[in-house]
Amino acid sequence: MDGLSIAMKKYTYGNPSAPIILVQMVDDHDLSVIESEIDFIRELSGTDFCLTAFQVNSWNNDLSPWESPAVFGKEGFGCGAEDTLKSVLAELSPMDQRKTYFIGGYSLSGLFALWSAYQTDVFAGVAAASPSVWYPGFLDYMKECALKTGSVYLSLGDREERARNPVIAKVGSCIREAQELLLGAGADCVLEWNSGNHFREPDLRTAKAFAWLLQNK
């Protein structure tokens, strides 16, 4: 990938010596609940791990694979995902071949995690909790590109597809199709439905996503 890397704050949780490294892109809200997410992962998986969280500077730009008009509010989406992933991989290098790396996230961060699995084979699995698979052009991207990971966890709240915004309301049909595409690509892929809308229990939903990967490693 070409382009300059971008500076991001990095936070480390769990056991730095653990054989499993979880990678997550976060914002201020994610950081406010990440301690409970860590506790949920431990409780659900019973597995030793280290979670590295990267705080993005501009959510809509740094996690978006290509430009797209605003869907809610006035802020559109940029095309900073490539530089963001480059920065993440630079921070993780050199890769320890004895460790397993998983990437995950919530909402647009979940979309970024899934997109990353088409860019690099570094990550053994993807934990995409309520990912923004409604993102314009993303399903076409999945159809055209080769998946480079073996396991993908998808989830969605059962009220998310009832959103008033017509673009967001497509998320239900989009995530069902995304699972079909992932299964067709040979991935071990599960789609879990959670209770509530998009904003309910993001820490628990993200923890469930990572825990599934840890339990199925």
Buried (B, 14 or more C-beta within 10 A) or exposed (E): EEEEBBEBEEEEBBEEEBBBBBBBBBBEBBBEBBEEBBEBBBEBBEBEBBBBBBBBEBBBBBBBBBEBEEBEEEEEBBEBBBBBBBBBBEEBEEEEEEBBBBBBBBBBBBBBBBBBBBBBEBBBBBBBBBBBBBBBEBBEBBEEEEBBBBBBBBBBBEBBBEBEEEBBBBBBEBBBBBBEBBBEBEBBBBBEEBEEBBEBBBBBBBBBBBBBBBEEB
